[in-house]
Amino acid sequence: MAQKTFQTPLGKIVVRADELGICSLDFDENALECQESNVHIEQLMIELEAYFRGKLKDFYVALNPKGTPFQRGVWDILQNIPYGKTISYSEESDILKHPKAVRAVANANGKNPIPLIIPCHRVIAKSGGIGGYSGGLWRKEFLLELERKNR
């Protein structure tokens, strides 16, 4: 497992990848510098730079998140939310064909091991409120605004 720490407009992130793809991305201002890398991490760094410049709308790097079948189903839905668009947790539950599982879906979003790349920031509360974000609400607001202005 390779691990690399680097700076982004969202602060320092730590990314981990195995031979199949990116396994996790964490926001961690206190992370120790680590410069191990592999082809997936290098591709992600290129894609993130383009994303933050408003030039990339879809990530193509290989992903290998670890989770239950239910969580992976939720994360698959997240990857199909178009750039610059949002859906509610209840809409996400409906797409998953589990309309009564709104809390479980929200919980799975919160356990997303690759935020930003698997865009859980595009899910908001049914009321239109921003909802939560494991990386901090300011990061979610930043990402939503970045995508809104670069649609």
C-alpha positions in Angstrom: 0.0 0.0 0.0 1.5 3.3 -1.1 0.7 6.5 0.9 1.4 10.1 -0.1 0.6 13.4 1.6 0.2 16.6 -0.4 -1.3 20.1 -0.2 -4.6 21.1 -1.9 -6.9 24.1 -1.7 -8.8 22.0 0.9 -5.6 21.6 3.0 -3.4 18.7 3.5 -4.7 15.3 2.3 -3.3 11.8 2.7 -4.1 9.4 -0.1 -3.5 5.6 0.1 -3.6 3.3 -2.9 -2.9 -0.4 -3.6 -2.2 -2.0 -7.0 -5.9 -1.9 -7.9 -6.6 1.8 -7.2 -7.1 4.6 -4.6 -8.3 3.1 -1.3 -8.7 6.2 0.8 -8.4 10.0 0.9 -8.3 11.8 4.3 -8.1 15.5 5.1 -5.5 15.7 7.8 -3.7 18.9 8.6 -1.4 17.1 11.1 -0.4 14.2 8.9 3.2 13.3 8.7 4.7 13.8 5.3 4.8 10.6 3.3 6.0 10.4 -0.2 5.3 6.8 -1.2 3.5 6.7 -4.5 2.3 4.5 -7.3 0.6 5.0 -10.7 -2.8 5.6 -9.2 -1.6 8.3 -6.7 0.3 10.0 -9.5 -2.8 10.0 -11.7 -4.9 11.3 -8.9 -2.5 14.2 -8.2 -2.8 15.2 -11.9 -6.6 14.9 -11.9 -7.0 16.8 -8.6 -4.9 19.7 -10.0 -7.2 19.9 -13.0 -10.3 19.6 -10.9 -9.3 22.5 -8.6 -8.6 24.6 -11.7 -12.1 23.9 -12.9 -10.8 21.9 -15.9 -11.8 18.3 -14.8 -15.4 17.3 -14.2 -15.0 13.5 -13.9 -12.3 11.6 -12.2 -10.9 8.6 -14.1 -8.4 7.3 -11.6 -9.0 3.6 -10.6 -10.7 3.3 -7.2 -10.6 0.4 -4.7 -12.7 1.5 -1.7 -13.3 -1.0 1.1 -16.9 -1.4 2.3 -20.0 -3.5 2.6 -22.1 -4.3 -0.4 -24.6 -1.7 0.8 -22.0 0.9 1.2 -20.5 0.2 -2.2 -24.0 0.5 -3.7 -24.4 3.9 -2.1 -20.9 5.0 -3.3 -21.7 3.9 -6.8 -24.7 6.2 -6.8 -22.5 9.1 -5.6 -20.2 8.6 -8.6 -23.2 9.1 -11.0 -24.2 12.5 -9.6 -23.2 15.0 -12.3 -20.6 17.6 -11.6 -22.2 20.8 -10.3 -25.5 19.1 -9.4 -26.8 18.0 -6.0 -29.4 15.4 -4.8 -30.9 14.9 -1.4 -30.3 11.9 0.9 -33.9 10.8 0.2 -33.4 11.0 -3.6 -30.3 8.9 -3.1 -32.3 6.3 -1.1 -34.9 6.2 -3.9 -32.2 5.7 -6.6 -30.8 2.8 -4.4 -34.4 1.4 -4.3 -34.4 1.6 -0.5 -36.6 4.7 0.0 -36.9 4.1 3.8 -33.2 3.8 4.3 -32.4 7.5 4.3 -30.4 7.3 7.6 -28.5 4.2 6.4 -27.7 6.0 3.1 -26.5 9.1 5.0 -24.4 6.9 7.3 -22.8 5.2 4.3 -22.1 8.6 2.7 -20.3 9.5 6.0 -18.2 6.4 5.8 -17.1 7.1 2.2 -13.4 6.4 2.3 -12.6 8.5 -0.8 -14.4 11.8 -0.3 -14.1 14.3 -3.1 -13.4 11.6 -5.7 -16.5 9.7 -4.7 -18.5 13.0 -4.5 -20.5 12.7 -1.3 -20.3 16.5 -1.1 -23.0 16.6 -3.8 -25.6 15.2 -1.4 -27.6 17.7 0.6 -30.6 17.7 3.0 -34.1 17.5 1.5 -34.8 20.9 3.0 -32.0 22.4 0.9 -29.6 22.7 3.8 -26.0 21.6 3.3 -26.2 18.5 5.5 -23.0 17.1 6.9 -19.5 16.3 5.6 -16.8 14.2 7.2 -14.1 16.6 6.0 -15.8 19.6 7.5 -18.7 21.8 6.3 -16.3 24.5 5.0 -14.8 21.9 2.6 -18.2 20.9 1.4 -19.2 24.5 0.8 -15.9 25.1 -1.1 -16.5 22.1 -3.3 -20.1 22.9 -4.1 -19.2 26.5 -5.0 -16.2 25.4 -7.1 -18.4 23.1 -9.1 -21.3 25.7 -9.3 -19.1 28.3 -10.8 -17.3 25.9 -13.3 -20.4 24.1 -14.6 
